[in-house]
Amino acid sequence: MESSVQKFTDRILEDAREEAKTIVTQAEKSAEVLLENRRQAGQQKAEEDMYALLRRAESEVEIIRGRVATETRREAGWLVLSKKEQLVTKVLDEVKRRLEDLQKSKRYIPILEKTIIDAGTALEGGKLEVMLSEDDSTLPIRLDTLAKAITEETGVKTSLTLAKKRIKGLGGALVKMPSDKIIVDNTFEAILKRREKELRFRISRILFRN
C-alpha cells in the first residue's frame, strides 16, 4: 500500500516537474520574445529619433540655405545697384567734363545767353545784374539784346548790367536784383544740381533699359 502511494506521489511530482519545465520554458520563450520585441521597439524608436533628427537637420539646413541664398541675392543686388550708381555717376562726370569743353567752343555764347534770358524771365524782368566767371565776362555778350528778349517775355522793361563780382564754375550765369534779395542761379553746376535726380533717372533708363 505504502509503495503504491509512493509511486502515485512520485508520478504526481514527475508530472509537476514536467509541467514546471513546460511553464519555465514557455516563460523563458515569452521573456525572449518580450526582450526581442522591446529590442526591436528600441531600435525602431532609435531609428525614428534618428530620422527625426535628420529631418530636423535637413529642415534647418534648408532654412540656412534659404537664408544664405536670400542674403547672397541681397548682396548681389546691392552690388549691381552700386555698379549702376557708379556708371551713372561716371556719365554725370563726363557731362561736367564736356560742359568745361563747351566753354571753349563757338556754341557756348548762345547757350550762355539763353541761361541769362531764362534767369531774367524767372525774375520777371526789371533792373537786373548779371554775374559771370572771369573768362565769360570777356565774351561778346549782347546784354541789350538779351534785355529786349526778357522784356518781350515778361512785358516788363528790362535792363541788364554786368556785375563787378565774378563767379567760379563750369559756366552759365547768375542773375540778380540790385538789392541781392532775389537771385536766380543758372550756372551749369546749379542747373545740374537741380536736375540731378531727373538726370540720374534718365541716364539709368538709357543705360539699363533691358
C-alpha positions, 0 to 999 in steps of 0.5 A: 500500500505504502509503495503504491502511494509512493509511486502515485506521489512520485508520478504526481511530482514527475508530472509537476516537474514536467509541467514546471519545465513546460511553464519555465520554458514557455516563460523563458520563450515569452521573456525572449520574445518580450526582450526581442520585441522591446529590442526591436521597439528600441531600435525602431524608436532609435531609428525614428529619433534618428530620422527625426533628427535628420529631418530636423537637420535637413529642415534647418539646413534648408532654412540656412540655405534659404537664408544664405541664398536670400542674403547672397541675392541681397548682396548681389543686388546691392552690388549691381545697384552700386555698379549702376550708381557708379556708371551713372555717376561716371556719365554725370562726370563726363557731362561736367567734363564736356560742359568745361569743353563747351566753354571753349567752343563757338556754341557756348555764347548762345547757350550762355545767353539763353541761361541769362534770358531764362534767369531774367524771365524767372525774375520777371524782368526789371533792373537786373545784374548779371554775374559771370566767371572771369573768362565769360565776362570777356565774351561778346555778350549782347546784354541789350539784346538779351534785355529786349528778349526778357522784356518781350517775355515778361512785358516788363522793361528790362535792363541788364548790367554786368556785375563787378563780382565774378563767379567760379564754375563750369559756366552759365550765369547768375542773375540778380536784383540790385538789392541781392534779395532775389537771385536766380542761379543758372550756372551749369553746376546749379542747373545740374544740381537741380536736375540731378535726380531727373538726370540720374533717372534718365541716364539709368533708363538709357543705360539699363533699359533691358 
